[in-house]
Amino acid sequence: MDLVNRRLPRRLVLQAGGLVAAGSLIRPAQAAGFAAVKPEQAVIGFGHVGPISDEGWTASHHQGLLAVKQAYPQAKFLEVESIPYSADATRTFRQFVAQGAHLVFVTSEYGDLLHGVSDRATDTAWLECNGHSAASNRSWYYVKHWLPSYVAGVAAGLMSKSGKLGYVGSMPVPTVYCGVNAFLMGARSVKPEATMQVIVINSWFDPQAAAQAGTALIDNGCDVLFGVMDEAAYLQVAEKRGVPAVMWNTDVRRYGPKSYISSIVLDWTKFYVAQTKARLEGSWTPGQPVLLSMGDGVDRDAWGDSVPGPVRAQADAVRTRMLAGYTPFVGEIKDAGGRVRVPAGKTMTDLELYGWNWPIEGVSGLRGA
Amino acid sequence: MIRLQRVSTVGPWIVVAARVLSVAAALLVGGAAFAVAGYDVPMLAGSVVRGSFDSLFGLEDLGLLFSPLILTGLAAAVALRIGLWNIGGEGQFYAGAIAATLTGLNLHGPTPVMLPLLALAGFAGGAAWVLVPALARAFLAIDEIITTLLLNFVAVLLVNYLCTGPLRDPAQAVTSASARIPYELPPLLDDLHWGLGGSVALVSVMAVLFARTRWGYEVRLSGANRHAARYAGIPVRRRLIQVLLLSGGLAGVAGMLEVVGTVHRLQGGISNNYGYLGIMVAVLAGGVPFAVLPAALLMAVILNAGTVLQAYGVSNYEVLALTGLVLLFTAMGERIAYYRLSRPMRA
């Protein structure tokens, strides 16, 4: 018996009425779509991994919420910050359901901690950022961050003197492997001997550890920094040490105006508004997972003062080609152990790039898989 | 003239009344602060009650918080019986989780056989984690507060190492975690598993062990007065070691239940600070095994209220402040209960 329905607002249960068998609340798994909801009755949830004041990852998703709010000011919004990767996450997601959320944006991958709730809360539509599995009421979305990472890598390769690049990573997960690899491939396209040293700090938000990692990388001779932190600590280190740096998430050049090269900037607003519109109109389906492309959710930021004109031009030429469909992620690509992992002439698919979990030749500090 | 006088014992009703009044006072102060900050306090309070008790989800959440808090609270309470402070519940929790994960991922068998085995592994992991502090305490008189505390950080780093290294499941995108453990605890109520039943059973076992057995008596006597106990022929050193191992083992079982029953994967952060909160539970319970149950329930309600309030836009930090307030007032009430106003008798 699906006990979840008992606590949902009556109107949701009534909408499901056609599917409710006599004396039972069991609903078929392939529940046919979601009924339309009036904006003034709509409840939209946002669950974040960090604080919305991080000026980075979570702030970018909060911008998405603000855009949805602007489009549907009558709707009710639930927003929970700093949800840990523990059973606390499960509790928070249940709260969204208990409050009758029609659509919930989970702005980080919570995996089993989310799916245990979403599989039972079939009247709520769920979107999991950076997720890996879908269901009749849940899908996932992310950005093709490897495209602007490659573009920024071209600039970094042109700007590096030592050819040693540094990367402040969170954990050995695909976003990190892919970001490192794409950036280094971009750099190697203009400086074939470039290498990249990675330090993972086991957190997405730990300004102190990120600053330490940045310092260690610079001490080790790295003369351009990249990373995937939710905040801007290593940019401040780079500024102090006179080393240029590429960031993630948002425009944070004010923390290092001399050092800032660019950022892998995120823009979820269009996607979030479109998904909300579909849900409210009753046309939402989990559909295909979405990877927002360059220019449509992710891009390089406007170049920083540290980037010379010719460098901008050369990197932007690559960007322009990419916008027209060019992909540099074509074999032969060797892993850090020298083994050919992508044979010559083979193009990596978006899903292969999304799930990249081995470091390419020239990367140190990341374990191979 | 009226004086404040400390009394050494008070009736159980006074203790209970003090507890209830302290919580009420804390909620009043917290509520006033929230009202000043512009929140609709009666609405929030209503949602907390509804969110915790009026829905199956709420009750499940409460149960899922309750169970590990019982065990980590019991772990700290058991050590208090012999006068020791086991601050390492957090590390022992993780050590139990690690042991259960390694066992669950590497040994294969039917679930009814595996579950007791995983619980044993969890117990052994927790006990092993406290072994060195226990021996150091018994033979070298090294303060167990420091050693158990420091080992917490080692355990967290070990979990992080295992999850990002040898046990990493490459399919996890955002956080590093082990593969899913292929055994599950039977459900008690949808997502709420039988870990709660097991935890309550362990409380009963400990209560009987300490109140009704010779071993328990020896432990209590050793806790009350170590020299008298030694004089009475009780092997105090052996009891110290045994009690700390038992304490660590209980925290280890909490880790096993969390990883096998609730989270299903070993990953950093799964302890939710249960190890540290357990110390608070034990203090609130006065080190008495059965009193761990209401103390852990109170803590579970507070933590669950935090989750409910966050969904209403109350920030994480305001919720933390509120939980701190409740604990502060409860601890104060605990002490104040032992004072009474008295009028000195005329000579």
Interface residues (C-beta under 8 A of the other chain):
Chain A: L3 V4 R6 R7 G45 V49 P51 L78 E79 V80 E81 S82 P84 Y85 S86 A87 D88 T90 R91 T92 R94 Q95 F96 V97 A98 Q99 S108 E109 Y110 G111 D112 L113 G116 R120 N130 G131 H132 M171 P172 V173 P174 T175 V200 N202 W204 N357 R367 A369
Chain B: G51 S55 L56 F57 G58 E60 D61 L64 L65 N160 T164 G165 R168 P170 A171 Q172 A173 V174 T175 S176 A177 R180 D190 D191 E258 T262 V263 H264 R265 Q267 G268 G269 I270 S271 N272 N304 T307 V308 Q310 A311 Y312 G313 S315 N316
